[in-house]
Amino acid sequence: MNLTKYADAEMMALDLANLLAGELRTALDHKDRVLFVVPGGTTPGPIFDALCDTDLEWDRVDVLLSDERWRPELHIRSNTRLIRARLLTGRAAAARYLPLYARADTPEAVLAELESNIAPALPIDICLLGMGADMHTASLIPGADGLEAALDPDDAPILAPIRVRGEEEPRVTLTARVLTGAINTHVVITGEKKHRAIERARHLRAIEAPVAAVLDGATVHWAPED
């Protein structure tokens, strides 16, 4: 794990957007299509704001969330809703979006269909992830139902259903096996609490601190909270 610190969140957003744009261009120089995995949540929003109007061949970029709540796109808890508002706009609107949700009562009912859309785009070229103070990343959440299977380094499928106690809806997440196959991995965090958490995660097992599964070779980008 490499740690890059920034003076503030605004500088981190601008610098990281430039870095991601450079990695996308490099990947596009070598492949017909590029797979860009992004997180939900509010932390990456300013990064997407800076990236979405970057001049590159977005029509050759596939955008895929690292995880999604099992909600329709217009639902307030949908990560897709945020991505469409902050990343898939401006020039980046030309990118192809690969959904992690389809109309069904449960993820299991359509998991094979979703995976069949993702499989041809793998492996991940650029992977941007977040992390919670509980050391989760994507929907690899400590104590969640389905976590152990999603962390399996050998036999995990592309996607795993995850259920978190106290949440109304299930989730779908890219598994650790798929995430760790990324060519470039970045984890973006803010605040002292998450800084301490990610340092702690380096010394824990992935079942206790799921973010640990993706830290080998990753660059962590940290800025203080405003």
ZAVEXBA-196744 format. One record per residue: x, y, z of N, C-alpha, C in turn. Coordinates in steps of 0.05 Angstrom, whole numbers, padded with zeros to 5 digits, always signed. Each point is the difference from the previous one (the first is absolute). Layout:
N
XYZXYZXYZ/...
***
This chain:
226
+00017-00024+00000-00017+00024+00000+00017+00025+00000/-00006+00018-00018+00013+00026+00000-00020+00021+00009/+00009+00018+00017-00018+00021+00011+00009+00027-00010/-00019+00014-00013+00004+00028-00010-00017+00018+00016/+00012+00021+00012-00015+00019+00017-00002+00026-00015/-00023+00013+00004-00005+00026-00013-00007+00021+00021/+00005+00025-00007-00005+00022+00019-00030+00003+00007/-00017-00006-00020-00029+00003+00004-00014-00017-00021/-00026-00003+00004-00016-00018-00017-00003+00011-00028/+00001+00027-00003-00002+00011-00027+00024-00006-00016/+00024+00002+00012+00024-00007-00014+00001-00029-00007/-00009-00017+00018-00001-00029-00006-00018-00006-00023/-00024+00013-00001-00018-00005-00022+00012+00007-00027/+00013+00023-00001+00011+00009-00026+00024-00017-00008/+00018-00006+00019+00023-00016-00007-00008-00029-00007/-00019-00011+00015-00008-00027-00006-00015-00002-00026/-00016+00020-00006-00013+00000-00026+00020+00000-00023/+00021+00016+00003+00021+00001-00021+00014-00027-00002/+00006-00012+00023+00013-00026+00000-00017-00021-00014/-00026-00001+00007-00018-00019-00012-00003+00004-00030/-00001+00025-00008-00002+00006-00029+00025-00010-00015/+00023+00003+00013+00025-00009-00012+00000-00031-00003/-00010-00013+00021-00001-00030-00001-00020-00009-00021/-00022+00014-00002-00020-00007-00021+00012+00003-00028/+00014+00022-00004+00012+00005-00027+00021-00022-00006/+00016-00007+00020+00020-00021-00005-00013-00026-00006/-00021-00007+00014-00013-00025-00005-00013+00000-00028/-00012+00023-00008-00012+00002-00026+00020-00002-00023/+00025+00007+00006+00021-00003-00020+00007-00029-00006/-00008-00018+00018+00008-00028-00003-00024-00019-00003/-00025+00010+00003-00023-00018-00002-00022+00015-00015/-00018-00016-00011-00023+00012-00014-00020+00012+00020/-00004-00014+00022-00018+00010+00021+00014-00002+00027/-00008+00017+00018+00012+00001+00027-00022-00001+00021/+00005-00015+00021-00019-00003+00022+00008+00017+00024/-00017+00018+00008+00005+00019+00022-00021-00006+00022/+00010-00010+00022-00018-00006+00023+00001+00024+00020/-00024+00008+00009-00003+00023+00017-00017-00006+00024/+00003+00015+00022-00016-00004+00024-00025+00017+00000/-00019-00007+00016-00022+00018+00006+00008+00018+00023/-00020+00011+00013+00005+00018+00023+00007+00028-00009/+00003+00017+00019+00004+00029-00005+00029+00008-00002/+00018-00015+00012+00028+00008+00000+00012+00004-00028/-00005-00018-00019+00012+00003-00027-00014+00021-00018/-00022+00011+00009-00014+00020-00016+00017+00022-00012/+00016+00014+00016+00017+00021-00011+00021-00011-00020/+00009-00025+00003+00018-00012-00019-00014-00003-00027/-00025-00010+00001-00015-00003-00025-00007+00026-00013/-00005+00021+00016-00006+00026-00011+00024+00011-00016/+00024-00006+00010+00024+00009-00014+00007-00018-00024/-00009-00025+00001+00007-00019-00021-00019-00001-00024/-00025+00006+00005-00021-00005-00020+00003+00016-00026/+00013+00023+00001+00004+00015-00025+00028-00002-00011/+00015-00020+00010+00027-00005-00011-00002-00009-00029/+00018+00010-00016+00000-00007-00029+00014-00026-00004/-00016-00022-00002+00011-00026-00007-00022-00015-00014/+00006-00024-00011-00019-00015-00015-00019-00015+00018/-00019+00014+00012-00018-00012+00019-00018-00022-00013/-00004+00002-00025-00017-00020-00013+00013-00028-00001/+00025-00001+00008+00015-00026+00002+00004-00008+00029/-00013+00014+00018+00002-00006+00029-00025-00013+00010/+00003-00022+00014-00022-00013+00014+00002+00008+00030/-00022+00010+00011-00001+00009+00027-00017-00020+00016/+00011-00009+00022-00013-00021+00017+00003+00008+00029/-00022-00001+00015+00001+00005+00028+00014-00024+00014/+00013+00006+00022+00012-00021+00017-00022-00015+00014/-00023+00013+00005-00022-00013+00015-00025+00017-00004/-00023-00012+00006-00025+00014-00003-00020-00011+00019/-00017+00018+00010-00023-00009+00016-00022-00010-00019/-00016-00019+00009-00020-00012-00018-00024+00018-00001/+00003+00023-00013-00021+00020-00003+00000+00010-00029/-00023+00008-00010-00001+00011-00027+00017+00026-00002/+00008+00006-00024+00019+00022-00004-00009+00027+00011/-00025+00005+00000-00010+00026+00010-00004+00001+00030/+00004-00022+00013-00003-00001+00030+00022+00016+00013/-00006+00013+00022+00019+00018+00013+00024-00015+00010/-00002-00027+00005+00022-00016+00010+00016-00013-00022/-00007+00005-00025+00014-00012-00022+00027+00013-00005/+00021-00015-00002+00026+00011-00007+00000+00009-00029/-00015-00014-00017-00002+00008-00029-00010+00028-00002/-00019+00008+00016-00011+00027-00001+00023+00021+00004/+00017-00006+00019+00022+00019+00005+00020+00000-00023/+00006-00023-00011+00020-00002-00022-00010+00015-00024/-00025-00003-00006-00011+00014-00024+00000+00030+00004/-00003+00009+00025+00000+00029+00005+00028+00012+00001/+00020-00015+00009+00026+00012+00004+00021-00009-00019/-00001-00025-00011+00020-00009-00019-00010-00003-00028/-00022-00013-00004-00010-00005-00028-00015+00024-00011/+00014+00022-00001-00010+00026-00009+00022+00014-00015/-00006+00021-00015+00020+00014-00016+00011-00020-00020/+00026+00002-00005+00013-00018-00019-00002-00030+00008/+00000-00005+00026-00001-00027+00010-00027-00013-00005/-00020+00015-00008-00026-00012-00006+00002-00020-00023/+00021+00002-00016+00004-00019-00022+00009-00027+00009/+00008-00003+00025+00009-00026+00010-00023-00020+00000/+00007-00026-00001-00020-00021+00003-00002-00008+00029/-00024+00001+00010-00005-00007+00028-00009-00029+00002/+00013-00016+00017-00007-00028+00005-00014-00002+00027/-00026-00005+00000-00016+00001+00025+00005-00024+00018/-00004+00004+00026+00000-00021+00020-00028-00005+00011/-00020+00010-00013-00027-00004+00008-00017-00006-00025/-00019-00019+00004-00020-00006-00020-00026-00004+00014/-00022+00003-00014-00026-00002+00013-00005-00029+00008/+00001-00005+00026-00005-00026+00012-00003+00004+00030/-00013-00019+00013-00004+00003+00029+00026-00004+00015/+00018-00017-00009+00025-00005+00013+00023+00000-00019/+00024+00006+00009+00023-00001-00018+00005-00028-00011/-00005-00020+00016+00005-00028-00009-00015-00007-00026/-00023+00012-00003-00017-00006-00024+00012+00008-00026/+00018+00020+00001+00011+00011-00025+00031+00002+00001/+00012-00012+00020+00029+00003+00003+00015-00011-00025/-00009-00022-00011+00014-00011-00023-00002+00019-00024/-00023+00012-00003-00003+00020-00022+00018+00023+00003/+00002+00011+00025+00017+00023+00005+00030-00008-00005/+00007-00023+00009+00028-00009-00003+00007-00004-00030/-00019-00009-00015+00006-00004-00029+00005+00026-00015/-00011+00022+00010+00005+00026-00011+00027+00011+00007/+00010-00008+00024+00025+00011+00011+00024-00016-00010/-00003-00027-00002+00022-00018-00005+00017+00009-00024/-00012+00007-00023+00017+00007-00023+00017+00025+00004/-00007+00017+00020+00015+00025+00004+00023-00004+00019/+00001-00022+00014+00022-00005+00020+00026-00007-00015/+00023+00005+00013+00003+00009+00028-00003+00031+00002/-00001+00009+00025-00003+00028+00006+00026+00015-00007/-00002+00021-00015+00024+00016-00007+00006+00020+00022/-00020+00015+00008+00004+00020+00021-00023-00004+00021/+00008-00003+00025-00019-00005+00021+00002+00021+00021/-00021+00015+00004-00001+00021+00021-00019-00010+00021/+00009-00001+00025-00017-00010+00022+00000+00020+00023/-00021-00002+00016-00001+00015+00025+00004-00020+00023/-00002+00011+00025+00002-00017+00023-00016+00013+00023/-00015-00016+00015-00014+00010+00023+00017-00001+00025/-00008+00013+00021+00015-00001+00025+00000-00028+00012/-00018-00017-00009-00001-00028+00009+00018-00017-00016/+00015+00012-00018+00020-00014-00018-00013-00016-00022/-00025+00007-00007-00012-00014-00023+00008+00015-00026/+00000-00014-00022+00003+00012-00026-00019-00014-00019/-00010+00014-00021-00022-00010-00016-00022-00008+00020/-00013-00023-00004-00018-00009+00021+00011-00025+00013/+00026-00001+00003+00014-00020+00016+00000+00012+00028/-00020-00007+00015-00006+00013+00026+00004-00020+00023/+00015+00008+00021+00004-00018+00022-00026-00010+00012/-00002-00026+00004-00023-00012+00012-00024-00005-00018/+00002+00009-00025-00023-00003-00018-00003-00029-00009/-00025-00007-00006-00006-00026-00011+00010-00001-00029/+00017-00019-00005+00011-00003-00027+00029+00010-00002/+00010+00011+00021+00028+00012-00001+00021-00022-00005/-00002-00022+00014+00021-00020-00003+00002-00010-00028/-00023-00006-00013+00001-00009-00027+00011+00021-00019/-00007+00025+00005+00009+00022-00017+00030+00005+00002/+00012-00009+00023+00029+00004+00004+00016-00024-00010/-00012-00021-00009+00014-00024-00008+00019+00007-00024/+00026-00003+00004+00018+00009-00021+00001-00018-00025/-00011-00024+00002+00002-00020-00021-00026-00005-00014/-00021-00004+00016-00025-00010-00011-00023+00020-00001/+00005+00024+00009-00022+00020-00001-00008+00007-00028/-00026+00003-00006-00009+00008-00026+00007+00030-00005/-00011+00011-00021+00005+00029-00005-00015+00017+00020/-00025-00007+00005-00017+00016+00018-00009-00018+00023/-00005+00014+00023-00011-00014+00023-00023+00016+00012/-00022-00013+00008-00021+00013+00015+00009+00003+00029/-00006+00023+00011+00008+00007+00028-00024+00010+00015/-00003-00010+00024-00022+00010+00017+00011+00010+00026/-00007+00024+00007+00010+00014+00024-00023+00002+00020/+00005-00009+00024-00020+00002+00021-00009+00029+00004/-00026+00004+00000-00011+00026+00005-00006+00016-00025/+00008-00010-00024-00006+00013-00025-00024-00013-00013/-00016+00016-00013-00024-00010-00013+00006-00016-00025/+00019+00008-00015+00006-00012-00026+00026-00015+00000/+00002-00022-00016+00026-00013-00004+00018+00017-00017/+00024-00008-00003+00019+00013-00017+00013-00020-00019/+00013+00011-00021+00016-00016-00018+00028+00012+00000/+00020-00016+00001+00028+00011+00000+00018-00016-00019/+00019+00013-00011+00022-00014-00013+00015-00015+00022/+00008-00024-00006+00014-00016+00021+00029+00008+00001/+00013-00008+00022+00028+00007+00004+00017-00011-00022/-00006-00024-00010+00015-00012-00022+00001+00018-00024/-00023+00012-00007-00001+00018-00023+00014+00027+00005/-00005+00011+00024+00012+00025+00007+00031-00001+00001/+00010-00022+00010+00030-00003+00002+00013-00005-00027/-00016-00006-00020+00011-00004-00026+00003+00026-00016/-00006+00023+00013+00002+00025-00014+00029+00007-00005/+00005+00013-00023+00027+00008-00007+00009+00024+00016/-00018+00019+00005+00006+00024+00016-00022+00002+00021/+00008+00002+00026-00020+00002+00021+00006+00025+00018/-00021+00015+00005+00002+00024+00017-00023-00001+00021/+00007+00006+00024-00019+00002+00022+00000+00029+00010/-00023+00012+00000-00002+00028+00008-00014+00003+00027/+00012+00014+00019-00011+00003+00027+00005+00029+00009/-00016+00008+00020+00004+00026+00012-00003-00002+00030/+00015+00017+00015-00003+00001+00029+00018-00018+00015/+00006+00009+00025+00019-00015+00017-00011-00028+00007/-00026-00002+00004-00012-00025+00008+00005-00022-00021/-00004+00007-00025+00005-00019-00022+00030-00005-00004/+00016+00020+00005+00029-00003-00002+00009-00021+00020/-00009+00002+00025+00006-00020+00020-00011-00027-00007/-00024-00001-00011-00013-00025-00007+00016-00015-00022/+00009+00014-00020+00014-00014-00021+00028-00009+00009/+00013+00015+00018+00025-00010+00011-00005-00025+00016/-00021-00001+00015-00007-00023+00016-00007-00024-00018/-00014+00005-00022-00008-00021-00018+00024-00015-00012/+00022+00013-00002+00024-00013-00012+00009-00024+00016/-00008-00001+00026+00010-00021+00018-00023-00019+00008/-00022+00002-00014-00023-00018+00007-00006-00018-00024/-00015-00021+00006-00009-00018-00021-00023+00013-00015/-00004-00008-00025-00021+00013-00017-00027-00005+00012/-00005-00023+00013-00026-00005+00011-00007+00020+00022/+00021+00012+00013-00004+00020+00021+00001+00028-00012/+00017+00004-00020+00003+00026-00013+00001-00005-00030/-00024-00001-00013-00001-00008-00028+00018+00016-00019/+00004+00026+00007+00017+00016-00018+00028-00011-00002/+00009-00016+00020+00026-00012-00001+00004-00018-00024/-00022-00010-00011+00002-00018-00023+00010+00014-00025/-00003+00027-00001+00007+00014-00025+00024+00019+00003/+00013+00000+00024+00021+00019+00005+00026-00006-00012/+00006-00026-00006+00025-00007-00012+00003+00012-00027/+00019+00018-00003+00004+00014-00026-00018+00024-00005/-00018+00006+00019-00018+00023-00003+00014+00026+00009/-00010+00022-00011+00008+00026+00010-00024+00012+00015/+00005+00007+00025-00021+00012+00017+00004+00031-00001/-00021+00014-00006+00000+00029-00002-00015+00011+00024/+00013+00016+00016-00012+00011+00025+00002+00030+00001/-00022+00012+00010+00000+00029+00005-00015+00004+00026/+00006+00022+00015-00015+00006+00024-00028+00008-00007/-00019-00004+00018-00027+00009-00004-00001+00031+00002/-00018+00012-00016-00003+00029+00001-00010+00009+00027/
***
